[in-house]
């Protein structure tokens, strides 16, 4: 069963994607964050260059690439945060 996820891009990631937000419909309900990243990179080549500095959140929680996605999830791509 297909799932639909919303992807938000922040900082350099929005520049590389050319948008701040978009939705993806993924064919299989057993999809990981890593699977979604492959789809995103095929659509936006500039994201690949930023991959080493990429942080990922699913539903506002930091997530690993192995995390499984569910219909309606919100995914965010952003650079590392710093502060003090």
C-alpha positions as CSV (number, residue, x, y, z in Angstrom):
1,X,0.0,0.0,0.0
2,X,1.5,3.4,-0.9
3,X,2.4,5.9,1.7
4,X,2.6,9.7,1.5
5,X,5.2,11.7,3.4
6,X,5.9,15.4,3.6
7,X,9.6,16.5,3.4
8,X,10.8,19.8,4.7
9,X,14.2,21.2,3.8
10,X,16.1,23.7,5.9
11,X,19.1,26.0,5.3
12,X,21.3,24.7,2.5
13,X,19.0,21.8,1.9
14,X,16.2,24.1,0.7
15,X,18.7,25.8,-1.6
16,X,19.8,22.4,-3.1
17,X,16.2,21.2,-3.5
18,X,14.9,24.5,-4.8
19,X,12.0,24.3,-2.4
20,X,11.3,24.3,1.3
21,X,8.7,21.6,1.3
22,X,7.3,18.8,-0.9
23,X,5.4,15.6,-0.7
24,X,6.4,12.1,-1.9
25,X,4.2,9.1,-2.5
26,X,6.2,6.0,-2.0
27,X,5.0,2.7,-3.5
28,X,5.6,0.3,-0.7
29,X,4.4,0.7,2.8
30,X,7.7,-0.8,4.1
31,X,9.9,2.1,3.4
32,X,12.8,3.4,5.4
33,X,14.3,6.9,5.7
34,X,17.2,5.6,3.6
35,X,14.8,4.6,0.8
36,X,13.2,8.0,0.9
37,X,16.7,9.7,0.7
38,X,17.5,7.7,-2.5
39,X,14.3,9.1,-4.0
40,X,15.1,12.6,-2.9
41,X,18.7,12.5,-4.2
42,X,17.5,11.2,-7.6
43,X,15.1,14.2,-7.8
44,X,17.6,16.8,-6.3
45,X,21.2,16.0,-7.1
46,X,22.5,18.8,-5.0
47,X,21.3,17.0,-1.8
48,X,23.9,14.3,-2.4
49,X,26.8,16.8,-1.9
50,X,25.3,17.7,1.6
51,X,24.7,14.1,2.7
52,X,27.7,14.0,5.1
53,X,26.4,16.9,7.1
54,X,22.7,15.9,6.9
55,X,20.6,15.5,10.0
56,X,17.2,13.8,9.7
57,X,14.1,14.1,11.8
58,X,10.8,12.2,11.5
59,X,7.8,13.8,13.2
60,X,10.2,16.2,15.0
61,X,12.4,13.4,16.4
62,X,16.0,12.8,15.2
63,X,15.9,9.6,13.2
64,X,18.4,7.1,11.8
65,X,18.3,6.1,8.1
66,X,17.0,2.7,9.1
67,X,13.8,4.1,10.6
68,X,10.6,2.9,8.9
69,X,8.2,5.5,7.6
70,X,4.4,5.4,7.9
71,X,1.7,7.2,5.9
72,X,1.5,10.8,7.0
73,X,5.0,11.1,8.5
74,X,6.8,14.4,8.3
75,X,10.5,14.3,7.5
76,X,12.9,17.2,7.9
77,X,16.4,17.5,6.4
78,X,18.7,20.0,8.1
79,X,22.3,20.8,8.9
80,X,23.9,20.0,12.3
81,X,22.7,22.4,15.0
82,X,25.1,24.3,17.3
83,X,24.6,26.4,20.2
84,X,25.7,27.1,23.7
